[in-house]
Amino acid sequence: MYILILIGVAMLSSFLTLVLHCCLIVGKDSDKNWEEEQIMKKEETEE
């Protein structure tokens, strides 16, 4: 019985790690897009 609990916890923790990792990747991508937008706005105001 304990082995089933252990397997369940391991599956749950690996799924949670995967979700957090995906959130990190999406967050970095959106930060990069935001920085590019700020640079473009700055260049437009200078012209």
C-alpha positions, 0 to 999 in steps of 0.5 A: 500500500505504501508503494502506491502512495509513494508512486502517486506522490512522485507522479504528482510532484513531477507533474507540478514540476513540469507545470512550473517549468512551463510557466517559467518558460512562458514568463521568460518569453513574455519578458523578452517580448515586453523588453522588445516593445519598450525598445521599439517605443523608445526608438519611436519617441527619439525619431 
